[in-house]
Amino acid sequence: MTALPRLRVPEGDRAARVAWARLVEPGDPAAARLVGAVGAEQALHGLDPASALAQRLLPRLETLDVVRDLEIARALGARLVVPGDEEWPAGLDGLAAPPFCLWVKGPLELREACARSVAVVGARAATGYGVHQARELAAGLAERRFTVVSGAAYGIDGAAHEGALAVYGATVAVVAGGLDRPYPAGHAGLLGRITAVGAVVSEVPPGSSPTRWRFLSRNRLIATMTQGTVVVEAGLRSGSRNTATTARDHHRVVCAVPGPVSSAASAGCHVLIRDGAILVTDAAEVAQEVGPIGELAPHKEGPYTPEDDLEPVHRAVLGFLRVHASTTAEDVARQCGTSTAEAVSALGILVANDLAARDQDGYRRARRPSPT
């Protein structure tokens, strides 16, 4: 057994949490159980050198420098948020392995922003349809005072942030690497714009690389710090479906935008809908599902015509009439299978509603006015 090196960690819970964030990967179950049982500081300084956890952490313990991490964060203009702080998003506490701390950069107050928020996520290899839908959804949600939360990746994530920014709305990017490692590099400008007016958040310290497993762990934050998740495009194997599953498991609203049934980019959305996700097509429908009671989406209907209110017999009579040729009530009764008296009554109602006209030869269908 190798002895543990002397820890260069200042006293206090906050410093201990910074140390744990450096020592273990996000979502580490063993570390989470230990910290949850005895607290971050006692768990760190009382770490049993013989334990499997201690031996697993030994390579990182040898280079641990909490003061350096805090100084780098300060130089970046980032702040540290830990459980118990007013800014800590309450939804994260429901995770089996919540983050030990969050590194936050930007003026947006995180807890308040997350209190009315929606995650908009989807495929990196998005289609033009998906990008358009993500932008429109995010812009509509931001206009309804929802914070749009996503992961700043290419495709749907980036489109969601762009949509919120376009209407001067609130948006939060949860990233998989350190705040000093913009990823993807092509979104460095976008992340800068988000930082200026919103917030960029990470659970790993500065300098950390955005590895594949950190992306998957990052998804659990997006799913639980928000009130609902909307998947715009997702393949059958997609990290966005992982986000939706976590959201569902934590009793958040899960919505999905349908796409063409032949589109592989939307196949994951269609599976989510079959499995119980709510089908949505615009921001109003998302707000109805995620927002407080009373934020109802307008009921969508086709254009109204006077024929919509007709009784079946009246509709049958109208269907028989022609615009350019008149017919008698007796002919109408014969063709529609009614008595002559019923035909006369129906024709009278159609004339009264300007759907039919009477002339010397009988009845004809009224000409529809030209659309304006």
Buried (B, 14 or more C-beta within 10 A) or exposed (E): EEEBEEBEBEEEBBBBBBBBBBBBBBBBEBBBBBBEEEBBBBBBEEBEEEEEBBBBBBEEBEEBBBEBBBEBBEEBEBBBBBBEBEBBBEBBEEBEBBBBBBBBBBEBBBBBBBBBBBBBBBBBBBBEBBBBBBBBBBBBBBBBEBBBBBBBBBBBBBBBBBBBBEEEBBBBBBBBBBBBBBBBEEBEEBBEBBBEBBBBBBBBBBBBEBBEEBBBBBBBBBBBBBBBBBBBBBBEEBBBBBBBBBBBEEEBBBBBBBBEEEBBBBBBBBBBBEEEBBEBBBBBBBBBBBBEEEBEBEEEEEEEEEEEEBEEBBBBBBEBBEEEEBBBBEBBBBBBEBEBEBBBBBBBBBBEBEBBBBEEEBBBBBEEEEEE
